[in-house]
Amino acid sequence: MFRVLRNLFIAAVVSAVATGLIRLFWKLIGGGALPLHGWIALSLGVLGTVALAWVLMGLAFKSSREGWDDRVDNTLDPGRDDADRS
């Protein structure tokens, strides 16, 4: 349970830093003021992107660690040569 909370905290910090960097870049290029609803949408978008990347990479590591990639039957793959099917 502690690991999940720690990882959520890390994702929230990464999201906050990314949102701040986007704000800085927006000011540097001369962008106007962003209303409260814009900040909420930007924060949720960045947090959602970070969370999605975190979950997908976790699934890739879990699949690799547990050997799910090795269990796939490629004998009927039309792109493989007969010599590769041993």
Secondary structure as the mmCIF struct_conf table of DSSP 4:
data_model
#
loop_
_struct_conf.conf_type_id
_struct_conf.id
_struct_conf.beg_label_comp_id
_struct_conf.beg_label_asym_id
_struct_conf.beg_label_seq_id
_struct_conf.end_label_comp_id
_struct_conf.end_label_asym_id
_struct_conf.end_label_seq_id
HELX_RH_AL_P HELX_RH_AL_P1 PHE A 2 LEU A 28
TURN_TY1_P TURN_TY1_P1 ILE A 29 GLY A 30
HELX_LH_PP_P HELX_LH_PP_P1 ALA A 33 PRO A 35
HELX_RH_AL_P HELX_RH_AL_P2 LEU A 36 GLU A 66
TURN_TY1_P TURN_TY1_P2 GLY A 67 ARG A 71
TURN_TY1_P TURN_TY1_P3 THR A 75 LEU A 76
TURN_TY1_P TURN_TY1_P4 PRO A 78 GLY A 79
BEND BEND1 ARG A 80 ARG A 80
HELX_RH_3T_P HELX_RH_3T_P1 ASP A 82 ARG A 85
#
